[in-house]
Amino acid sequence: GDREEEGAEEGLIGRQQLRGLTLHPGSWFILEGMERLTIGALARVAGVPVSTLRYYERAGLLAPEGRTAANYRLYGTHALELLRFILAARASGFSLDDVQILSRLRGGTQSPCNQEVQALLQRRLGDTRRRMEELQRVEATLPSALKACRRSERQGRCQVMRGLEQAADGKSPRKSP
């Protein structure tokens, strides 16, 4: 339409930027012939806040490919692909340090599933299993806490809240009669 001809979409640099912009189910866009995006436009396309991009920049995971005359950051398709990779790795539970390693390996000539990647996956699996065990312990204690809360509601003072307050004060919670 007229907006496409004018290149009026905020954050897109150049007149032909909206041509070939296709929204697919979910939160990703296909950008054909994309030249550059500002940080705000990249954030919108990726579905994340600008603060996330700045955070990844500070962590050394993402860097602008250039700057405008007004010193705005500019990103191209490589940055969008890298950001998608970072977001997928973070959603899989990898730490920022792990994502840096995976990003480096992704662009390198090494086999993508080398010993380093396997070690990261093994560590992540162990972390996940430990977290699941912790959550199972929490799940096992919550029914009795809920029962105690319902029982103490009639007394006017929640024993669960009292126990949490004592734990926060560094005192060991005591059961009341």
Secondary structure, DSSP 8 states (H G I E B T S, - for coil): -HHHHHT-STTEESTTTTTTEEE-SSS-EEESS--EEEHHHHHHHHTS-HHHHHHHHHTTS---SEE-TT--EEE-HHHHHHHHHHHHHHHTT--HHHHHHHHHHHHSSS-TTSHHHHHHHHHHHHHHHHHHHHHHHHHHHHHHHHHHHHHHHTTTS-HHHHHHHHHHTT-------
